Amino acid sequence: MRTIPILVSTVPVMLLAATTSAGPVTFTNLDAFLEATDDVREIDFETLPDGSPSVADTLITPDFNYTDQGVTYSSPYPVLAITAPAVGSGFPLSASNPDTTARNWIIADLVTPAYAVGIVFPGTTTLSAFDADMQLIASIGGGGSGGGWFLGVVSDVPIVTVVGDRGSSGELWESFLFMPVPEPGTFVLFGFAAVSILSRRRSRSAGKTVVPYWKD
């Protein structure tokens, strides 16, 4: 399998223009998502934005959020909180609405645009990824009984906003994964690689793990 060499940032931009975009790819399997990405970060809500251990019913607000870790979370109805974990699972991020006839969902605004995003969640939901103009890049639904389900999107168009919406008065995420666009000095290199992963599978050594946000 061909290996893309390490390129310096002086590589002509025409290299990107010559690469054919394959469009977004959606995933329902976490292992396949990790195989198609590199340097994925994870916010699993086991700690609060200030780094302390999560406590049930802690509100996530504009002033107390995960922005320093790369993502700002919100919901249309302003009840967004870390809630009590179900048996056998961790603390989830929960958007709820006391009016059970009204919908509510979770919005993730990325501080730095990402080439890949994903959620681990219980039940069923739909994940939608949007660009900087709030144009839909891709949407995928899935899940089932219990927790630990996964939905993800890999895109050559940078993802800026992510929405999880199960069409009900609540939404739950067990963790959020994202692969940020790199700093400008390596953008040309990474842009080429990001497009390439959409058309090929990379070999991976056993035991690949995601990078927790606190180990940047």
N, C-alpha and C positions, 0 to 999 in steps of 0.2 A: 504494500500500500504506500502511495506516495506521501512523503512528509514535506510539509511546507516549511522552508527554511526561515530562520529569524532574519527579518528585514529591518533596515534602519528607516527612520522617519523621512529620509530624503527620497524614498522610492517615489517615482512619478505618480501623480494622482491618476493619470490615464490608465494605470493598472486596474483601478477600481472600475473605471468606466468600461473596461474591456471584459469585466466579469459579468456573466449573465445571472441575473437574480432568479432564484427558484421560487420566490414567494414564501410566505410563512408556513411553518410546519407545526401541527398540534400534536400533543402527547397525552395519553391517559396512563402511562407507565413511568414511574419516577426513575427507574434504572435506565430506561431508554433516553429519557430527558437528560440525565447526567452524562450519558455516553455521548450525547450530541453537543455538550457544552463544556466550558472550562471556567474555573474560578467562580463557581456559583456561591453566592452568599445566602444565608438563611436567617430569618428572624422567626424563632419558634415560640415566642411569647411566654417562655419559662422565666424570663426576667422582665422587669418593667423598664420603661425608657431611661430611668436613672441608674439602671444596673442592679437594683435590689431584686430579691426573689419575688416572683409574681404572687399577688394576693387576690383572691376572688372579689369581684365587684369593684375593681379599680377602674375608674373612668379614664378613657383615652380622649383627650381634648386637644384643641389647637396648641395649647401651652404645655401639655404633657403628652408627648408623642414620640415616635421613633425616628424623627427627622434626622437626628445626628447619626443614626444607623443607616440612613439612606432612603427611608420611606416615610411619608406622612399619610396616616390613615384617617378616614372620615366616613360618615354615613349621612344620608339625607335627613333622617330623623336623628336628632342629636343624643342618642343613647348608644355609645360605643364603649365597650368595656372588656377587660380581661375577666372572664367568668370562671366559675368552679369547674374543674376538670371532670369528665366522665370517668367511670371505672376503666383503668387500663390506658388512659390517655393523659396528655398534658393540658396545660391551661390554654383555652382557645381565645381568640379575639372574636367578640360577639357583637353584632349590630341587632338591636331589637326595637320593636315598636309596640307600645301598649295597645294600640288599635290593631287588633289581629286581622282586620279587613283591609289594612293598608300595607303596601310593600315597603321593604327596607333592604338595603344592600350595603356592601363594604366597597369603598373606593381606596385605592392605593396610588398615591402620586409619588413618582420616583424623583428623588433629588437630582440624580444623574440618569439620563435615559438608559435603557437596557436593551440588549439583544435577545434576552430570554427571561421569561417570568413563569412562575408556577405556584400553585397552592396545594396544600394537603388539607383535607377537610372531611367532615362526616356527612352522611346523607347524600343528597344530590344537589348540584348547583350548575351554574353556567359561568365560565370565565371568559371575559372579553378584554382584548388588548387594544389600546388606542395610541395614535401618534400625537405629535405636538399640536396638530390642528384638530384633535379629537375626531379624526377619521378612523373608523374601525379597521384594524389590521387583521384580526382573526377572532373568532369566538368558538368555544367548544363546551359542550355540556357532558355530564357524566356523574358517576358515583353509584351509590347503592346503600344497602343496609350497613349500619355501623360506621366506624371511622377509618381513617388511613387512606382514603381515596385521593387520587392525584389528577390534576389537569395542568397542562403547560403549553406555552407557545414559544417558539424560536422564530425570530424574524430578522431579515436584513434591514428592515425599516426600524429605526429606534423606537422602542416602546416607552411612552411617557406616563400613561395612566392605565390602571388595571381595575376592572370591576368584577366583583363576584355577586351574582344575583340568582337566588333560587325561586324567585317569583312569589315570595311569601313575606310575612312581616319580620322575618329574621334571617341572618346569615352568620355562619361560623367558619373561621379559618383556624386550623391547627398550626400551620406554619406558612410562611411566604418565602419563596426563593426567587432570586434575581441575579442576572449576570450583567453588571453595569458596562456601558460603553467606556473604554479606557480613556486616560488623559490624552489631550491633544498630541503630545509627543509621540504616542504610539497609535494614533487613530488610523493612519493609513494602513499599517500592518494589520490591526485588528479588524478593520473594515473588510479587508480581503479575506481574512480567516473566517469572519462571521458569515459572509456569503457562501464560502466554501463548505461550511458544515451543513448547509441545507441540502447539498447534493451528494454527500458522502458520509460514511460512518467511520469513526475513529476507533482504533484499537485502544483498549483500556486495560491497565493492570488491575488485578483483583484488589478489592477493598477501597475503591475510590470513595472519597467522602466530600461533602460540601464544606464550605468554609464558613463557620459561624461569624456573624457580623462583628463580634468582639475580638476577633483575631485578625483584623486587617493589618 
